[in-house]
Amino acid sequence: MTLRQPSMLTGMNVPVTTSQLQGPAIRVRGLEKSYQKLRVLRGVDLDVARGSIFALLGSNGAGKTTVVKILSTLLKADAGTAHVNGFDVAAQAPDVREAISLTGQFAAVDEILTGRENQLAPYAGVTVRTVRHYHQIGLLPEPERDASGYRRYGALAAVSMIKIRTLANVGVPLSRIDELLEADAPTFTAAIRRIDRHLRDEIERLETSRRQIAQLAAGDGLTLPPEVTAYLHRLREIGASERVVAGERDGWILVAARWPDSVREFMPGKLAQLDDPRIVRLYRVLSEVFDGDVDDDPRLAEAADIMACLAEQAYAAGELNVSNESYDEMPHDLLDALAEESDPRIQRLKELLRERGWIGWNRMEPLAEPPC
């Protein structure tokens, strides 16, 4: 019996014994099968005469494969009966399996290999398709065909397949396997050590990627050290909105990119600042403003008052005095631009600061001549 569908060619060769010459090779009556609520087979009846070729055609999902699986004892029917070579597939499954042979999808076998050779590939731990690929890239010699047109593989070919599969499984590129198969012991050992170093480097790279993915899943920590992540968490605790925290996070990403070795040193002072009620109030006011949709929110004036007061205190303590030698304009310019790009109301806040005698944003400076 041969079952054929668009993507499968399934053959069942049914030997005939003297005691079983009566009746059809296959008889099916009322076969039913459901997968949960989906009824696949609904009362299938068919007879296949001995020595005939039977084609079962149908659209995808019609149940052709299900019928084959039931007839080959790989699946139990929900109802109905099926007999193969006189044996009941449900009650006499071992006898059915003794009486038939079953081949799967055509892509899983090589039509110019004998049955023994088709079994050789899985014995070596590979697929027939993989063996074909080995032939195509010249990794495995392709044996000559015999008079019947079949390729015949010997035991040495099986050994070669196992060696190739073993090297490929441990990460050796296929392009390198051929030279290793022919190498002497010292050359082989040296090559394996080089491959091992490469794999170690690759493992380290992948572990770094995993850590970054874990940080990404955590939220703020993709490109930031844990000290900064803890600072952002503290901002949330004092009442800063997610929008304000997101702006702070992006700013710290710029800082960490410019001063990766120093950013951790900044954090104790930044965390201490959050104990100042004025700074807590500033973050809460800015959160209320930026979460709203008022362009000229009167609370911006309160935020400007707090920022000007803090700037005056820092200036008096000498904390805003930076020598020209150590000053790097690029990161500070980027931080100022980031603030304005994040919310256009920052420009209005900077105007209010200017009215109070201060210019800048990330690095504030007093006006040379205070406004009248």
C-alpha positions as CSV (number, residue, x, y, z in Angstrom):
1,M,0.0,0.0,0.0
2,T,1.3,3.4,-0.9
3,L,-0.2,6.5,0.7
4,R,0.6,9.8,-1.1
5,Q,-0.1,13.4,-0.1
6,P,1.5,16.7,-1.2
7,S,4.3,16.6,1.3
8,M,4.6,12.9,2.2
9,L,5.1,9.6,0.4
10,T,4.4,6.7,2.8
11,G,4.8,3.1,1.8
12,M,3.6,0.0,3.7
13,N,4.8,-3.3,2.3
14,V,2.5,-6.0,3.5
15,P,4.0,-9.6,3.3
16,V,1.5,-12.3,2.6
17,T,1.5,-15.6,4.5
18,T,-0.3,-18.8,3.4
19,S,-2.8,-18.6,6.2
20,Q,-3.7,-15.0,5.4
21,L,-4.4,-15.1,1.7
22,Q,-8.1,-14.5,2.3
23,G,-9.5,-11.0,2.5
24,P,-8.0,-7.6,1.7
25,A,-4.5,-6.6,2.8
26,I,-6.0,-3.7,4.7
27,R,-9.6,-3.3,5.9
28,V,-10.9,-0.2,7.8
29,R,-14.4,0.2,9.1
30,G,-15.9,3.2,10.9
31,L,-12.5,4.7,11.9
32,E,-12.8,7.8,14.1
33,K,-10.2,10.0,15.7
34,S,-10.4,13.4,17.5
35,Y,-7.7,15.7,18.9
36,Q,-9.5,17.5,21.8
37,K,-12.5,19.1,20.1
38,L,-11.2,18.7,16.5
39,R,-12.7,15.6,14.8
40,V,-10.1,14.5,12.3
41,L,-11.5,11.1,11.2
42,R,-15.3,10.6,11.0
43,G,-16.2,7.1,10.1
44,V,-13.5,6.1,7.5
45,D,-14.2,2.9,5.5
46,L,-11.7,1.4,3.0
47,D,-10.4,-1.9,1.6
48,V,-7.0,-2.4,0.0
49,A,-6.7,-5.5,-2.2
50,R,-3.5,-7.6,-1.9
51,G,-0.8,-6.7,-4.4
52,S,-2.4,-3.4,-5.3
53,I,-1.1,0.2,-5.1
54,F,-3.6,2.4,-3.1
55,A,-3.4,6.2,-3.1
56,L,-5.1,8.1,-0.4
57,L,-5.5,11.7,-1.5
58,G,-6.8,14.7,0.3
59,S,-6.2,18.3,1.3
60,N,-3.9,19.3,4.2
61,G,-5.5,18.4,7.5
62,A,-7.9,15.9,6.0
63,G,-6.5,13.1,8.2
64,K,-4.3,11.1,5.8
65,T,-1.3,11.0,8.2
66,T,-3.6,10.1,11.1
67,V,-4.9,7.0,9.1
68,V,-1.4,5.9,8.4
69,K,-0.4,6.2,12.0
70,I,-3.3,4.2,13.1
71,L,-2.7,1.5,10.5
72,S,1.0,1.3,11.6
73,T,0.1,1.1,15.3
74,L,1.6,4.4,16.1
75,L,-1.7,5.9,17.1
76,K,-4.9,4.5,18.7
77,A,-8.2,5.2,17.1
78,D,-11.1,6.5,19.2
79,A,-13.6,4.2,17.5
80,G,-13.9,1.7,14.6
81,T,-11.7,-1.2,13.5
82,A,-8.7,-1.6,11.3
83,H,-7.0,-4.8,10.2
84,V,-3.7,-5.1,8.4
85,N,-2.8,-8.5,6.9
86,G,-5.6,-10.0,9.0
87,F,-4.3,-8.6,12.3
88,D,-6.3,-6.1,14.4
89,V,-4.1,-3.0,14.8
90,A,-5.4,-2.4,18.3
91,A,-5.4,-5.9,19.7
92,Q,-2.6,-7.4,17.7
93,A,-0.2,-4.5,17.3
94,P,3.1,-6.6,17.5
95,D,1.8,-8.9,14.7
96,V,1.0,-5.9,12.6
97,R,4.4,-4.4,13.1
98,E,6.0,-7.8,12.1
99,A,3.9,-7.8,9.0
100,I,4.6,-4.3,7.6
101,S,7.4,-1.9,6.8
102,L,6.9,1.8,6.9
103,T,8.8,4.7,5.4
104,G,8.3,8.3,6.3
105,Q,8.5,11.5,4.4
106,F,10.5,11.4,1.1
107,A,12.8,14.2,2.4
108,A,14.0,11.9,5.2
109,V,15.4,9.2,2.9
110,D,17.7,9.2,-0.1
111,E,16.1,7.5,-3.1
112,I,19.5,6.4,-4.4
113,L,20.5,4.8,-1.1
114,T,19.6,1.2,-0.2
115,G,17.6,0.7,3.0
116,R,20.8,-0.3,4.8
117,E,22.5,3.0,3.8
118,N,19.4,5.0,4.8
119,Q,19.8,3.4,8.3
120,L,23.5,4.2,8.4
121,A,23.0,8.0,8.7
122,P,21.0,7.8,11.9
123,Y,23.4,5.2,13.2
124,A,26.1,7.7,12.9
125,G,24.0,10.4,14.6
126,V,23.2,12.5,11.5
127,T,20.4,12.8,8.9
128,V,20.5,11.8,5.3
129,R,20.2,15.5,4.4
130,T,23.3,16.2,6.5
131,V,25.2,13.4,4.7
132,R,24.2,15.0,1.4
133,H,25.6,18.3,2.6
134,Y,28.9,16.7,3.6
135,H,29.1,15.4,0.1
136,Q,28.4,18.8,-1.4
137,I,31.1,20.6,0.5
138,G,33.6,17.8,-0.1
139,L,33.8,16.8,3.6
140,L,32.7,13.2,3.0
141,P,33.7,11.4,-0.2
142,E,30.7,10.3,-2.3
143,P,30.9,6.5,-3.0
144,E,30.4,5.2,-6.5
145,R,27.0,3.8,-7.4
146,D,26.6,0.1,-8.1
147,A,25.0,-1.5,-11.1
148,S,21.6,-0.7,-9.7
149,G,22.4,3.0,-9.2
150,Y,22.7,2.9,-5.4
151,R,25.4,4.4,-3.3
152,R,27.0,1.8,-1.1
153,Y,28.7,3.0,2.1
154,G,31.1,0.9,4.1
155,A,32.2,0.8,7.7
156,L,34.9,3.4,7.1
157,A,32.3,5.9,5.8
158,A,30.3,5.3,9.1
159,V,33.5,6.1,11.1
160,S,34.0,9.2,9.1
161,M,30.5,10.4,9.7
162,I,30.8,9.8,13.4
163,K,34.1,11.8,13.5
164,I,32.6,14.6,11.5
165,R,29.5,14.7,13.7
166,T,31.5,14.7,16.9
167,L,33.7,17.6,15.8
168,A,30.8,19.6,14.5
169,N,28.9,19.1,17.8
170,V,31.7,20.5,19.8
171,G,31.7,23.7,17.7
172,V,34.4,23.0,15.1
173,P,33.5,24.8,11.9
174,L,32.8,22.5,9.0
175,S,35.5,24.3,7.0
176,R,38.1,23.2,9.6
177,I,37.0,19.6,10.0
178,D,38.6,18.2,6.9
179,E,42.1,19.3,7.9
180,L,41.6,17.9,11.4
181,L,40.6,14.5,10.0
182,E,43.9,14.3,8.2
183,A,46.1,15.9,10.9
184,D,48.6,14.0,12.9
185,A,48.3,13.9,16.7
186,P,50.4,17.1,17.5
187,T,48.7,19.1,14.8
188,F,45.3,17.9,15.9
189,T,45.9,18.8,19.5
190,A,47.2,22.3,18.6
191,A,44.2,22.9,16.4
192,I,41.8,21.7,19.1
193,R,43.4,24.0,21.6
194,R,43.0,27.0,19.3
195,I,39.3,26.1,18.8
196,D,38.9,25.8,22.5
197,R,40.3,29.3,23.1
198,H,37.9,30.6,20.4
199,L,35.0,28.8,22.1
200,R,36.0,30.2,25.5
201,D,36.0,33.8,24.0
202,E,32.6,33.1,22.4
203,I,31.2,31.8,25.7
204,E,32.4,34.9,27.5
205,R,30.8,37.1,24.8
206,L,27.5,35.2,25.1
207,E,27.6,35.4,28.9
208,T,28.1,39.1,28.6
209,S,25.1,39.3,26.3
210,R,23.1,37.3,28.8
211,R,24.0,39.7,31.6
212,Q,23.0,42.6,29.4
213,I,19.7,40.9,28.5
214,A,19.0,40.3,32.2
215,Q,19.7,44.0,32.9
216,L,17.5,45.0,30.0
217,A,14.7,42.8,31.5
218,A,15.3,44.5,34.8
219,G,14.6,47.9,33.3
220,D,17.3,50.6,33.9
221,G,20.5,48.5,34.0
222,L,21.3,47.8,30.3
223,T,24.1,50.4,30.0
224,L,24.4,51.6,33.6
225,P,26.3,50.3,36.7
226,P,24.3,49.1,39.6
227,E,25.0,52.2,41.6
228,V,23.2,54.4,39.1
229,T,20.3,51.9,38.9
230,A,20.0,52.1,42.7
231,Y,19.9,56.0,42.4
232,L,17.1,55.8,39.8
233,H,15.2,53.4,42.2
234,R,15.7,56.0,45.0
235,L,14.2,58.7,42.7
236,R,11.1,56.6,42.3
237,E,10.9,56.2,46.1
238,I,10.9,60.0,46.7
239,G,8.1,60.5,44.2
240,A,9.7,61.2,40.8
241,S,7.5,60.1,37.9
242,E,8.6,57.5,35.4
243,R,9.0,60.2,32.8
244,V,11.5,62.1,35.0
245,V,13.3,58.9,35.9
246,A,13.6,58.0,32.2
247,G,15.2,61.4,31.5
248,E,17.6,60.9,34.4
249,R,18.5,57.4,33.1
250,D,19.2,58.7,29.6
251,G,21.4,61.5,31.1
252,W,23.4,59.0,33.2
253,I,23.9,56.8,30.1
254,L,25.7,59.8,28.5
255,V,27.7,60.4,31.7
256,A,28.7,56.7,32.0
257,A,29.8,56.6,28.4
258,R,32.1,59.6,28.9
259,W,33.4,58.8,32.4
260,P,32.9,55.0,32.8
261,D,35.6,54.7,35.5
262,S,34.4,57.7,37.5
263,V,30.6,57.4,37.4
264,R,30.4,55.2,40.5
265,E,32.3,57.9,42.4
266,F,29.6,60.4,41.7
267,M,26.8,58.4,43.2
268,P,27.3,58.7,47.0
269,G,27.1,62.5,46.7
270,K,24.0,62.2,44.4
271,L,22.3,59.9,46.8
272,A,23.1,62.2,49.7
273,Q,21.5,65.1,47.8
274,L,18.1,63.2,47.8
275,D,18.0,63.8,51.6
276,D,17.6,67.5,51.0
277,P,13.9,68.4,51.1
278,R,14.4,71.0,48.5
279,I,15.6,68.5,45.9
280,V,12.8,66.1,46.8
281,R,10.3,68.9,46.2
282,L,12.1,69.8,42.9
283,Y,11.7,66.3,41.6
284,R,8.1,66.2,42.6
285,V,7.2,69.5,41.0
286,L,9.0,68.7,37.8
287,S,7.2,65.3,37.7
288,E,3.8,67.0,38.1
289,V,4.7,69.6,35.4
290,F,6.1,67.1,32.8
291,D,3.3,64.6,33.4
292,G,0.8,67.3,32.5
293,D,0.0,69.0,29.2
294,V,0.2,72.7,30.2
295,D,2.8,74.5,28.1
296,D,3.5,77.4,30.6
297,D,2.7,75.7,33.9
298,P,3.0,78.2,36.8
299,R,4.7,75.5,38.8
300,L,7.8,76.0,36.5
301,A,8.4,79.2,38.5
302,E,8.6,77.2,41.8
303,A,11.0,74.8,40.1
304,A,13.2,77.7,38.9
305,D,13.3,79.2,42.4
306,I,14.5,76.0,43.9
307,M,17.1,75.5,41.2
308,A,18.4,79.0,41.5
309,C,18.7,78.6,45.3
310,L,20.6,75.4,45.0
311,A,22.9,76.9,42.3
312,E,23.7,79.9,44.6
313,Q,24.5,77.5,47.4
314,A,26.8,75.4,45.2
315,Y,28.5,78.4,43.7
316,A,29.2,79.9,47.1
317,A,30.8,76.5,48.2
318,G,32.9,76.5,45.1
319,E,31.2,73.4,43.7
320,L,30.5,75.0,40.3
321,N,34.0,76.2,39.7
322,V,35.6,74.0,37.1
323,S,39.1,74.6,35.6
324,N,39.3,75.0,31.8
325,E,41.8,72.1,31.7
326,S,39.4,69.5,33.0
327,Y,36.2,70.9,31.4
328,D,34.9,68.8,28.6
329,E,32.1,70.6,26.6
330,M,30.8,67.7,24.7
331,P,29.0,65.7,27.4
332,H,27.6,68.8,29.0
333,D,26.3,70.1,25.7
334,L,24.8,66.7,25.1
335,L,23.1,66.7,28.5
336,D,21.7,70.1,27.9
337,A,20.4,69.1,24.5
338,L,18.9,65.9,25.9
339,A,16.9,67.9,28.4
340,E,15.4,70.2,25.7
341,E,14.7,67.3,23.4
342,S,12.9,65.4,26.1
343,D,10.4,68.2,26.8
344,P,10.1,71.6,25.1
345,R,9.1,73.1,28.5
346,I,12.7,72.9,29.6
347,Q,13.3,75.9,27.4
348,R,10.8,77.9,29.4
349,L,12.4,76.7,32.6
350,K,15.8,77.9,31.4
351,E,14.2,81.3,30.6
352,L,12.9,81.5,34.2
353,L,16.4,80.6,35.5
354,R,17.9,83.4,33.4
355,E,15.5,85.9,34.9
356,R,17.0,84.7,38.3
357,G,20.6,85.3,37.1
358,W,21.6,81.8,36.0
359,I,22.3,80.2,32.6
360,G,22.9,76.7,31.5
361,W,21.2,73.5,32.6
362,N,23.6,70.6,33.5
363,R,26.4,73.0,34.4
364,M,24.8,76.2,35.6
365,E,26.7,79.5,35.7
366,P,25.9,82.9,37.0
367,L,25.2,85.7,34.5
368,A,28.1,88.2,34.3
369,E,25.5,90.9,34.7
370,P,22.4,90.0,36.6
371,P,19.1,90.9,34.9
372,C,17.5,94.1,36.0
